[in-house]
Amino acid sequence: MRTIEVYIRSEEKLKPFADGDYSVYDVHPCWAKYSVEKHLSPTDREALDTLMTVAKEKDLCIRVYDVATRRGRLIAALKGIRKVPAMIIGKRKIEGIPAKERLLELL
């Protein structure tokens, strides 16, 4: 089965409480319990959604690497990825995710 490697970057944001009050995070850091959520930028989200639909149509496997993590940064550096979103199909390295029709042509 062919595999597509996808490189994206997530961002961590503080999760607000139900009342929207962030003042509890102002207390001493040792006492506060932080709730963190991971979010993708709109371009990364769009790229991932496009690849997921193409992968379902072509019955391909997708490996997603987040360059916000150490492991993701290391693998991206070893593969020569400098900009995200990016993907690798076989030996082809593509920075930026093309449109669905172009992706189907590449496969």
C-alpha positions in Angstrom: 0.0 0.0 0.0 1.4 3.4 -1.0 1.9 6.0 1.8 1.6 9.7 1.8 3.6 11.6 4.4 2.1 14.9 5.5 3.9 17.6 7.5 1.7 20.1 9.4 2.1 22.5 12.4 -0.3 22.7 15.2 -0.6 25.5 17.8 -1.4 25.1 21.5 -3.9 27.5 23.1 -5.2 27.8 26.6 -8.7 26.4 26.9 -11.0 28.9 28.5 -13.4 27.9 31.3 -17.1 27.8 30.7 -17.5 31.4 31.8 -14.6 32.6 29.6 -12.6 33.8 32.6 -8.8 33.5 32.1 -8.0 35.1 35.5 -7.4 31.7 37.2 -4.2 31.4 35.1 -2.8 34.5 36.8 -2.3 32.7 40.1 1.1 31.2 40.9 2.0 28.6 38.2 2.5 25.8 40.7 -1.1 26.1 41.7 -2.8 26.5 38.4 -3.9 23.6 36.2 -3.7 24.5 32.6 -6.0 23.1 30.0 -4.4 23.2 26.6 -6.0 22.6 23.2 -4.2 21.9 19.9 -5.5 23.7 16.9 -4.5 23.6 13.2 -4.2 26.7 11.1 -6.8 27.0 8.3 -4.3 26.2 5.6 -3.1 23.1 7.4 -6.6 21.9 8.1 -7.6 22.4 4.5 -4.5 20.5 3.3 -5.2 17.6 5.7 -8.9 17.4 4.6 -7.9 17.4 0.9 -5.4 14.6 1.5 -7.9 12.6 3.5 -10.5 12.7 0.7 -7.9 11.7 -1.9 -6.6 8.9 0.3 -10.0 7.4 0.8 -10.7 7.5 -3.0 -7.3 5.9 -3.9 -7.1 3.6 -0.8 -3.8 5.1 0.4 -2.3 5.3 3.8 -1.5 8.7 5.4 1.2 9.4 8.0 0.8 12.8 9.6 3.8 14.5 11.3 3.4 17.5 13.5 6.5 19.7 13.3 5.5 21.4 16.5 6.8 18.2 18.3 10.4 17.1 18.6 9.8 13.9 16.6 8.0 15.8 13.8 10.8 18.4 13.6 13.5 15.7 13.5 11.7 13.7 10.7 11.0 16.8 8.7 14.7 17.9 9.0 15.9 14.5 7.9 13.6 14.6 4.9 14.5 18.2 4.0 11.1 19.7 4.7 11.4 23.5 5.3 7.9 24.8 4.9 4.5 23.4 6.0 2.1 22.1 4.9 4.2 19.7 2.8 3.9 16.1 1.6 6.0 13.3 0.3 4.7 10.8 -2.1 7.3 8.2 -2.9 10.4 10.2 -3.8 8.5 13.4 -4.6 8.6 16.2 -2.1 5.9 18.9 -2.5 5.7 22.0 -0.3 2.2 23.3 -0.1 -0.7 21.0 -0.8 -2.1 21.3 -4.4 -5.7 21.1 -5.4 -7.6 17.8 -5.4 -7.4 17.4 -9.2 -3.6 18.1 -9.2 -3.2 15.5 -6.4 -5.0 12.9 -8.4 -2.7 13.5 -11.4 0.4 13.1 -9.2 -0.8 9.8 -7.9 
